[in-house]
Amino acid sequence: MSESLINNLVEAISKNDVDGFRASLTHDFARDFSPTAIAAVIEPLVPRLRARYSIKSIGSFNQQGMVVDFYQITVADGGDDILIRAIVEDGQIAGLLITAPFD
């Protein structure tokens, strides 16, 4: 698990920092995940994450031959938690799924 990497990623999201977000990704993932696509993913989360939040590792699971790390983001606004699934390779994120609350 790479908690500092996830902390940096969530901090970049909270600041709406696309370049900071991309810095956490592997070269291949960053190449395939355009700045416009990243902005579309993180912008809805920015207002909630500007408030206080906490990050909790909830485990690692084997899925489709890879180790996937799961993190729970609890936001101080009392709303639904955010779930992050990350595949980490060589200290950077090679795969990512952020499940935000349902609207």
N, C-alpha and C positions, 0 to 999 in steps of 0.2 A: 504494500500500500504506500501511496505517496501523498500523505496528508498535506505537506507543505505545497506541493504542486496544486492540489485542489484548493487550498487556501488562496494561493495566488490567482487561480482561475476565477474563483468567486469574487475576490477583491476587484479584479478587472471587470467582471460583469457589473458589480455595484457602482463602478465609476464610468460605465459605458465606454470602456477602453478596448476597442477592437484590436489594436496593436498588442496590448498587454495580453489579451485573450489568445491571439495567434502565437505569442511567444511561448505559451504552454504546450503548443501542439508540435508533433513531429513535422518534419519538412513535408513529407508526402501528404499528411492530413491537412496541413495549412494550405498547401498548393491546391487541394481539391475543395477546400472550404473557403469560398471567396469572402472578402470583407463585407460585401453586401449581404450575403447569406448569414454571416456571423451577426451582423447588426440586427437582422430580422429575428434571430434567436434570442439575443440578449436584451434588446430594448424593452420588451414587455416585463422583464424581471428587474430592471434598474430601479424603479420606484420602491419596490418592496425591499430590495437589498440595500438601499441607502440607509434604511433603518438598521437597528442592531439585528444581528443574526448569529446563529451558532451552527457549527459544522460537526457532524458526528459520523464517524466511520461505522457502517452497519454490517461490514463483512466483505469477504471476497468469495466469488463463486466461479466455478468452472462452467463456461457456456461456449459451446461450439468449438472446443479445443483451446479456448483462451481463458485467462484469468481476468475477471471483470470485478473491479472494486466498486462498492456501492456506498454512497454518502447521503445522509439526511441533512437538509438545510432547514432549520427551524427559524422562522422570521419573527421578530418581536411584535409584529402587528397582530399576531394571534391567528392569522389565516392558515390555510393549508400549507403543509411542508412541501419542499421541493426535493425531488430525488435526482441524484446524479449517478450515472453509471459511466465508468471510465476504464478504458484499457490503456495501461501504461507500458511503454517500451523504452528502455534506455533513458528513463527519467523524464520522458515527455508523453503527452497524451496522443495515442494513436487511434483511438476511437472514443466517441462520447455520445451519450444520450441524456438530455436534461428533460425531466418530466415535471412540467409546471402544473400548478393547480388547474382544474377544469374551470372554464368560464361558463 
